[in-house]
Amino acid sequence: MKYFGLIWHNVWRKKIRTSLTILSVLVAFLLFALLNAVGQAMSTGGATTGAARLVVVDKVTIINFLPRSYQNKIAQVPGVAAVSHQSWFGGFYQDSRNQFPQFPVVPDEYLALYPEFVLPDEQLQAWKRNRTGAIIGRDLAELYELKIGDRIPIQSTIFTNKDGGRTWEFDIEGIFDTTDPKGGTAVLLFHYDYFAESNTFGDGFVGWYTLRLADGADPVEVANAIDEQFANSPNETRTSTEAAFAASFAKQFGNIALIVRMILGAVFFTLLLVAGNTMSQSVRERIAELAVLKTVGFRDGTVLGIVLTESILIMAIGGVLGLGLGWLAAQAIGSAMAMFVPGGIVISADIILLAIAVMIAAGLLSGVFPAVKAMRLSIVDALARG
Amino acid sequence: MRILNQVLAVTRLNILNLPKRIATSMVAIVGVAAVVLVFAAVLSMAKGFERTMTRAGATDTAIVIRSGSTSELASGLGNDQVLIVETAPGVLRDGGEAVVSAELYVLVDIRKKSNDSAANVPFRGVGSRAFDVRDSTALIEGRMFEPGKNELIVGRAAQSEFKGLELGAAIKFGRTEWNVVGVFAADGGVAESEIWTDVRVLQGAYRRGNSFQTVRVRLRDTGAIAGLKEALRNDPRLDVDVFSERQFYSTQAEGTSTFIRVLGYPVTILMAIGAVFGALNSMYSSVSARGKEIATLRALGFGPLPVLISTIFESTLLALAGGLLGGAIAFLAFNGLTVSTLSNASFSQVVFDFAVTGDLLLQGLVTALIIGLIGGLLPAIRAARLPVAQALREL
């Protein structure tokens, strides 16, 4: 640390060059933060992914419905604490581009499964009293500027109601938040009873079941028990954890993670070249100076450390600025991307930790050749040349 | 004329001693190459997806779908409604029989060969006229399924992308086993991602009674669609939308290709900004490395303008080299690469090839050129303003 003044001075020896290098690093880490955040949001599908929940879907394809009668049978499987169902309503608000999930649910059952959703009790009671009532998540309320008391038309692409139309109107009775920092709330929930009575396909079917495991229950055993129970019936099931379900869905989009990694690879390769070039130029220019340092008694290791710290410092300044900008950008574009990435774009703690690790690694990599060169410098030659 | 000669002379000198500054120059070249590579790779996905979706689209084929349905999956039509469509005006007739195919569209889970994860593969029940209502669709291997049997034919792209669809194989969906008896091609269109069987068999297997989702209609001619729309809209027994096949598929392509663009353009712009910084850096070092040379030229009587132009020329040249390199890598590595993705609109897999097209490469080169110009301008001004006496003293 006592050499910090010296290092700081060296970093800014050529102001333009250092500034430009820092700016390239900044851009790289801005991209790093955003692409990783988008990748993460896509791979969880923006869904809340509690480890203790399982999802039961039709084995052939998730677009097939499951019988309503399965609920009691699933509830009786040992290890199941609570179970409820959801169905894909496939609706949009005003314009077919404004698609977001709407689920017909049984209020108390559903909220018991998702304790992370927080809804004031008086709003819950109001919702339960109103057959055509609905509650929406905070993300959705902000996205379309909706408030309690609004009556909103949702046009379903799938279900016709008894009037022969596909426009369903709901009264917003509540707005819920989530305590899960990674979970999105761009969802509308309405009464299953109303849905079952009013749609022309009739009741008796649901999209899929979600269940909460009892404490200490083995998810694999429970999943197998459920799937075995319905084997060789007209509706065989496939049970998986919520996280695995969301991941398998995200995988269908193709290898987004791979594409993100490829882009980041190209970015960092370039970054290393730029920074490495800056460092080696800077060392080349200072050969005489480094030789003087050695003459006055600086050890080889110290010289190595000084040069390496310099390159890590450049990376760190650019990296931190880039992450900061990325965070700001994530706030700004989160709502613009809400249609594709419902949970919003969050720069999570693991992305930041990873970014810091990358800063240090890139600093070391780009600085190591110049630093070794500086360390091995023979004083006599260097002074003669300078 | 004298100026031009000076420009040529200085530029020539500049280019000739480029190899001395190879390390710094390479940084600029690679930086620009990376931008063009990422740009071409990402945007070629959007291009390829659109190409596959729209290639299928004929203007003399219409798709009749329940009104308000944004995808085939969400639609539903009864047998009575299909019969009304068959007798509507504008429908092509062949020996008294309407050239239409009433179809049912379901999804089945099949594993992808690439990552072994389950994917929503479209499974379509078609009528006997399925090939007549689609252009350039033909069996290329095996035979047609026999009506009434659990037999299916698979699209060429589906066969190469998903597991267990080899000719002669038996594959189980739920409790029903199907035999793969044929392979069909559709000129690279979206139908190649599908598997087909007899619509009556599919109705039975999926307990859909006598219902369909869409009717595909071959029109008498391209202009006949207006009359068909009019007739079907005014029929009180129907509640349907009519699209030309081309219009239907280009709407379907929108969501996914917009998504890729929304991702691709900002990334490219950010990377281009980063590359400008890299280019500026290289050119500033180039100018400082050539300080003596520039000062000597100026002392000999060369004007500031030739120095300025030659520096901008150098950075543009480096950027273009980078652009060509990036474009070439993108073309060699990605053009024709087959992948599949879940289409937002149809909720099913679409198999497509990356398309690194000429106009994408051109856009990439223009981007490279802009990076080169911006990256060269400021250093060039510095070079032109270099105080001669001082620079010579530093010798």
Interface residues (C-beta under 8 A of the other chain):
Chain A: I16 R17 L20 T21 L23 S24 V27 A28 L30 L31 L35 V38 K59 V60 T61 I62 I63 G90 S96 Q155 T157 I158 G164 R166 N232 P234 E236 S248 K251 Q252 F253 G254 N255 I259 M262 I263 A266 V267 F269 T270 L271 L273 V274 N277 T278 S280 Q281 M337 F340
Chain B: A23 T24 M26 V27 V30 G31 A34 L37 V38 A41 V42 M45 G68 S69 T70 S71 L73 A74 V106 L107 V108 D109 S114 N115 S117 A118 A119 N120 F173 G174 R175 R207 D239 F259 V262 L263 V267 L270 M271 I273 G274 A275 F277 G278 L280 N281 S282 Y284 S285 V339 S340 T341 L342 F347 Q349
